[in-house]
């Protein structure tokens, strides 16, 4: 009951201070599993998107919350867990989207490790080939099925299974596996300019792990003026959240081209 009352109070306060205008430019509000990704300029971004969503979407959408900041005091911890139902993440070089950058195809390589080195006294040739009685050593020829299996990209299930339990993305993966929608900020940290910083790899990894989730870009306007970095008292400023047309990872699309395209989709909403 207390969390419900606080939710109603915060909703009224946020809408009073910001207007909390939601503009559905490229897609309607719909109760389906989504990954909302937006620009990030203030701690109030989490609250702004939460307030902009209609009630039926707020109940199934979990925003990301930096664990070191939002659990710093008992009140912050309670409000983000009880009211926002946030997903806590440990910021390591940023947010879960700030996992160390990898070269294209590195995710696939992680799931297909190199063969073990030969044991002592065993030559590389003997380790690679099995001799056949009465015939010279020959490399085994893979069947078409085996060749296709080796060249096929890993499945979403395999990608999720390969994720380390302490990976910063793990809490988000758990939320998506339970059927929730999430809100993430792919920059990895708050920006200061007019445009978001280059996106980190987390959005791309989540899109591969959950191809059924709808990727919805969003532009948060003016919220940094409501709660500037380092300030604790909000200032009434008219703000809005514009939701754009969904995007998806195209077949064969590499990490950086996708992330650049996702970033452009967010920036384009600034002028809508």
C-alpha positions in Angstrom: 0.0 0.0 0.0 2.8 2.4 0.9 4.6 1.8 -2.4 1.3 2.3 -4.3 0.8 5.6 -2.6 4.3 6.7 -3.2 3.9 5.7 -6.9 0.8 8.0 -7.2 2.6 10.8 -5.4 5.7 10.6 -7.6 3.7 10.4 -10.7 1.8 13.5 -9.8 5.0 15.3 -8.7 6.9 14.4 -11.9 4.1 15.4 -14.1 3.8 18.7 -12.2 7.5 19.5 -12.5 8.0 18.3 -16.1 4.6 17.9 -17.8 5.9 14.4 -18.6 4.6 14.4 -22.2 4.8 11.1 -24.0 4.9 11.3 -27.8 4.4 8.0 -29.6 5.8 9.0 -33.0 6.9 5.7 -34.5 4.9 3.1 -32.6 1.8 3.0 -30.3 2.0 2.0 -26.7 1.6 -1.7 -26.7 1.8 -4.4 -24.0 4.6 -6.5 -25.7 8.1 -7.3 -24.6 10.2 -4.3 -25.5 13.7 -2.9 -24.9 13.5 0.9 -24.8 16.8 2.6 -25.3 17.3 6.3 -24.8 19.7 9.2 -24.4 21.1 9.7 -20.9 21.8 13.1 -19.3 20.4 12.9 -15.8 19.5 10.5 -12.9 16.0 11.7 -13.5 15.9 9.9 -16.9 14.8 6.8 -15.1 11.9 8.6 -13.5 11.0 10.5 -16.6 10.5 7.4 -18.8 8.7 5.6 -16.0 6.2 8.5 -15.7 5.8 8.9 -19.5 4.6 5.3 -19.9 0.9 4.5 -19.5 0.0 2.4 -16.4 -0.4 -0.9 -18.3 3.2 -0.5 -19.6 4.7 0.8 -16.4 3.6 -2.4 -14.6 5.6 -4.6 -17.0 8.6 -2.3 -17.7 11.7 -2.2 -15.5 14.2 0.6 -15.8 17.9 0.1 -15.3 19.3 1.7 -12.1 23.0 2.1 -11.2 23.4 0.0 -8.0 26.1 2.2 -6.5 23.9 5.3 -6.8 20.4 4.1 -6.2 21.2 1.9 -3.2 23.4 4.5 -1.5 20.6 5.4 1.0 17.7 3.3 2.3 15.2 5.6 0.8 16.7 5.4 -2.7 16.9 1.7 -2.4 13.3 1.4 -1.3 11.9 3.7 -4.0 13.8 2.1 -6.9 12.9 -1.4 -5.8 9.4 -1.0 -4.4 8.1 1.8 -6.7 10.0 1.5 -10.0 10.8 -2.2 -9.8 14.2 -1.3 -11.2 17.0 -3.7 -12.4 20.1 -2.9 -10.4 23.4 -3.2 -12.3 27.0 -2.8 -11.1 28.6 -0.1 -13.2 31.9 -1.4 -14.5 33.3 1.2 -16.9 29.8 2.5 -17.2 26.6 0.4 -17.2 25.7 -3.1 -18.5 26.0 -1.6 -21.9 29.5 -0.7 -21.1 31.0 -4.2 -21.2 34.4 -4.1 -22.8 34.2 -3.6 -26.5 35.0 -6.6 -28.6 35.9 -7.0 -32.2 33.1 -8.1 -34.6 32.6 -11.9 -34.2 34.1 -12.0 -30.8 30.9 -13.2 -29.3 30.9 -16.1 -31.7 34.5 -16.9 -30.9 33.8 -17.0 -27.2 31.3 -19.8 -27.9 33.7 -21.7 -30.1 36.9 -21.9 -28.2 40.1 -23.0 -29.9 40.9 -26.7 -29.7 43.1 -27.9 -26.8 46.9 -27.9 -27.3 48.5 -31.3 -27.8 49.6 -33.2 -24.7 53.3 -33.7 -24.0 54.9 -36.2 -26.4 52.0 -35.8 -28.8 52.7 -34.1 -32.1 50.3 -31.5 -33.5 49.8 -33.8 -36.5 48.7 -36.7 -34.3 46.5 -34.4 -32.3 44.7 -33.2 -35.3 44.4 -36.4 -37.3 43.6 -40.0 -36.6 45.7 -42.5 -38.5 43.9 -45.2 -40.5 45.5 -48.6 -40.7 47.3 -49.2 -44.0 46.7 -45.6 -45.3 48.5 -42.3 -45.0 47.2 -39.7 -42.5 44.5 -37.6 -44.0 42.5 -34.8 -42.7 38.8 -35.8 -42.1 36.4 -34.1 -44.5 33.4 -32.6 -42.7 30.0 -33.4 -44.0 27.9 -30.6 -45.4 25.8 -30.7 -42.2 28.9 -30.3 -40.0 30.3 -27.5 -42.1 27.0 -25.6 -41.9 26.8 -26.1 -38.1 30.3 -24.7 -37.7 29.6 -21.6 -39.8 26.2 -20.9 -38.3 25.9 -18.1 -35.8 25.3 -19.1 -32.1 21.6 -19.3 -31.1 20.1 -16.8 -28.7 19.9 -19.6 -26.1 23.6 -20.4 -26.6 24.5 -16.7 -26.2 22.5 -16.5 -22.9 24.0 -19.7 -21.6 27.6 -18.4 -22.3 27.0 -15.2 -20.3 29.0 -15.3 -17.0 26.9 -14.9 -13.8 28.9 -11.8 -12.8 28.5 -10.1 -16.2 27.0 -6.7 -15.9 24.3 -7.7 -18.4 23.2 -10.7 -16.3 20.4 -8.8 -14.3 19.0 -7.5 -17.6 19.0 -11.0 -19.1 17.2 -12.3 -16.1 14.5 -9.6 -16.4 14.0 -10.3 -20.1 13.9 -14.1 -19.5 11.0 -13.5 -17.0 9.1 -11.7 -19.7 9.6 -8.1 -18.5 10.3 -5.1 -20.8 13.4 -3.0 -19.8 14.7 0.6 -20.3 18.4 1.0 -20.9 20.8 3.9 -21.7 23.3 2.5 -24.2 25.8 5.4 -23.7 26.8 3.7 -20.5 27.1 7.0 -18.5 25.5 10.4 -18.5 26.4 12.7 -21.4 26.9 16.4 -21.4 26.5 17.4 -25.0 23.6 17.9 -27.3 24.0 14.4 -28.8 24.4 11.0 -27.0 27.9 9.5 -26.8 28.7 6.4 -28.9 26.7 3.5 -27.8 28.3 0.6 -25.9 27.8 -3.0 -26.9 25.2 -4.1 -24.4 22.2 -3.2 -26.6 23.6 -5.3 -29.5 24.2 -8.3 -27.2 20.7 -8.1 -25.7 19.1 -7.8 -29.2 20.9 -11.0 -30.3 19.9 -12.8 -27.1 16.3 -11.8 -27.3 15.3 -11.4 -31.0 11.6 -11.4 -30.0 11.9 -8.2 -28.0 10.9 -5.1 -29.8 13.7 -2.4 -29.8 12.2 1.0 -29.4 14.3 4.2 -29.5 13.4 7.1 -27.3 14.6 10.7 -26.9 14.3 12.4 -23.5 14.0 16.2 -24.0 15.0 18.8 -21.4 15.2 16.5 -18.3 18.9 17.5 -17.7 17.6 21.0 -16.9 15.2 19.6 -14.3 17.9 17.8 -12.4 21.4 18.9 -13.5 24.3 16.8 -12.6 25.3 17.5 -9.0 22.0 19.1 -8.0 19.5 17.7 -5.6 16.6 20.2 -5.9 14.5 19.8 -9.1 13.5 22.8 -11.2 10.1 22.9 -13.0 10.8 22.6 -16.8 8.6 21.3 -19.5 9.9 17.9 -20.7 8.9 15.2 -23.0 9.8 11.7 -24.1 9.4 10.8 -27.8 9.2 7.1 -28.7 10.3 6.2 -32.3 9.8 3.4 -34.8 11.3 0.1 -33.7 14.5 -1.2 -35.2 16.1 -4.7 -35.3 19.4 -6.3 -36.0 19.6 -7.1 -39.7 20.9 -10.5 -40.8 24.7 -10.5 -40.7 24.8 -6.9 -39.2 27.9 -6.4 -37.2 28.0 -4.8 -33.7 29.3 -1.3 -34.5 27.1 -0.6 -37.6 24.1 -1.6 -35.6 25.0 0.5 -32.6 25.7 3.6 -34.8 22.3 3.0 -36.5 20.6 2.7 -33.1 22.2 6.0 -32.0 21.1 7.8 -35.1 17.5 6.5 -34.5 17.6 8.2 -31.1 19.1 11.4 -32.3 16.5 11.7 -35.1 13.7 11.9 -32.6 15.2 15.1 -31.2 13.8 17.0 -34.2 10.3 15.3 -34.2 
